[in-house]
C-alpha cells in the first residue's frame, strides 16, 4: 500500500467542526474533509445511547468512524446546537485540543419531520401547526446563529478560515416562495447569514459561503421515500423520473473539501453556491464519475422545458 502524499491530504493539519454531522449531506462533508486529511469534530444529537426527535438510526459516532476510515481524524462530540452552553463547550474542547479552527460547516437542520411533506405545501401558513413552525425556525436558523456566535471567535483568529452555511436551494431558486412559510424562511436564512458573515469576516481574512446540494440521495430519501439503496437508486425513476438528476451526498462533501483546500477561496466570499457549480469549477465528480447539475435541471423544468438527464450530467 502506497503512502499518501500531501497532494492527497491537502487539509492535513487543519481542524473542522461539522455541526449536525449525524447523517445526509453533513455526514458526507465530514467524511470528505477527513479524506483530505483534516481533523473533524462531528457534532449532533443522535448517539449510540440517544436518538433525537428525528428518529433516524444514524449516529455521530458512526460519522466519526467514517471520517477516520477515510484517512482523517474523526471525533464525535454530542451536542444540541440550540443549547449555547453545549456549543460553547464543543468550541472550548477544540481550542484546548488544537488551538485553532479552520473550517466551520453549519449543516444543522433536522426539521423535515415537522414540515409535513407534501400536504402542508397546499395549506396556508395560518393553517399550519404553530409550534411545529416555530420549531422549524429554531432548528434551521437559531441553531446556526448560536453555533456561529461561539465558533467564530476561534475561527477568526487566523486568516484563511472558512464558514459554510448549508441549505436547500440556491439564492436564485429561493428567490421564489418555496410554498411553506417556515420552511422558506429556514432555507433562505443561511443564504443571508453567509452574506452577512462574509462582510464581517472579510477584514480578518476569512470567508463565508452558502452551499446547497442538488436532489440529494440521503439516507432518509433512499430509505423512507424511495425504498431503494445507493446501489439501486435508479429503480426509483419508475416512481419519480426526475430522480435521474439526483446526486450522492459525497458530491456536496467533495464541494466543501475543494473549497477548504483552495487558497483562493475568498473569491467565493458571500456567494450562494451549489455542488454542481463547484464540480465544474474544481473538476471533481460524483461517485459515479458524472457531474450532475440538479439546479440547472430544475430551472429548465420550472421553465416548462423537458430537460434530459444527459444534458445535465
TAVEN-V273300 format. One line per field, one symbol per residue. ss: DSSP state (2 for helix, 1 for strand, 0 for the rest). Layout:
ss = ???
//
This chain:
ss = 0000000000000011111000022222222222200011111100000000000000022222222222001111110000022222222222222200001111000002222000222200222002222222222222222222222222200000011111100000222000002222222222222222222222000011111100010022222222000000222222002222201022222222222200002222000111222222220000000000022222222200000022220
//
